[in-house]
Amino acid sequence: MSSPAAALRRLLDAPGLLTMPCCYDALSARLVEAAGFPLSFMSGFCVSATRLAQPDAGLISYGEMLDQGRNVCGAVSIPVIGDGDTGYGNPMNVRRTVAGYAAAGFAGVMIEDQRAPKRCGHTPGKEVVDRGEALDRIRAAVDARESGADVLVMARTDARARLGLDEALERARAFADLGADILFVEAPESEAELERIGQELPGPKLANLVEGGATPLVPPARLEALGFKIAAHPVTLLSASIRAMEEALATLAEGRTPDRLLDWAALRETVGFSAYDAQLARYRADD
C-alpha cells in the first residue's frame, strides 16, 4: 500500500496546479476529501482557533498539534501536510517533530524560520531567526527524513516581511540546496513578487492565499503560469464555518429555526452513520 508521502510525491510530479483547502479537524479534512480535492494541509492557525479558541501566536504545543494530526490523517485517504511551525525548539526538536508527524500519518511537514513564539504569517509583529539558524532547522528536518521518516519537507520563510524579498529568495534557494521538497515564501505583496518566486526558485512551490491577507488572490491558471504547484487556502473553511455558526446562533436568539441547514439524513450521512451501520450489519448477519 502506498504511503501518504508517496501519494504526495505523485501529486507533485503530475501536471497542473493543486488547489489545497486547509483543514483543522477530522470532519473538515473529510469534507475536503469528499469535495474531490486531492490533498489538504492541517493549518496551525485553524487548529489553534478551534482547539484552544486562541490566536496563532505560538500558544499551541507540539503534543496538541500531533494529537490533532492523528485524528485528521486517520479520517481521510488523501495526503495531508502538517503545520510544524518552527519545529518547537532547536534542531533536535525539529527532528523529533518531523519524525512524529510522519508517524502520525502526515504526508509532509512544514518547518518555518520565524522566531519563537511564531505568529500567523499575515499578521504584524513577526520576526525571523538569522539565516544560519533557519538553515539548521531545514537541515535537521531533511536529516529526519533521510533517517527514515517517510515524509516530505516543506520549507517556509517569513523573511519577506522584515528583511525583504531578496533575502526570502536567498533563504528559499538554500532550503532547496539542503534537500527541501517544497518551497514556501510567505506573504508576498504583489503579483510581481509572486512571479519572482515562481520563476526564480526551483522545484514545487506553494502560494498561500489568505482572504484579506497580504498576498493578492491570483486565479489558479495564473498561479500555475507563474510557476506555482500548490495554491493553499488556509482559513477559508474556518472563516466560512464561523460565519455560518454566527448566523445560525443569531437566528436561534430570535426564536427562529435557522435556514440553510443540512437535513437530518444528510447530517447523519456526513458524519458516517451509513458506513457505520453497513459495517455493523456484517456482524449481525453472522449471528
Secondary structure, DSSP 8 states (H G I E B T S, - for coil): ---HHHHHHHHHHSSS-EEEEEESSHHHHHHHHHTT-S-EEE-HHHHIIIIIS--SSS-S-HHHHHHHHHHHHHH-SS-EEEE-TT-SSSHHHHHHHHHHHHHHT-SEEEEE-B-SS---TTSTT--B--HHHHHHHHHHHHHHHHTT---EEEEEE-HHHHH-HHHHHHHHHHHHHHT-SEEEE----SHHHHHHHHHHS-S-EEEE--TTSSS----HHHHHHHT-SEEEESSHHHHHHHHHHHHHHHHHHTT---SS---HHHHHHHHTHHHHHHHHHHHHTT-
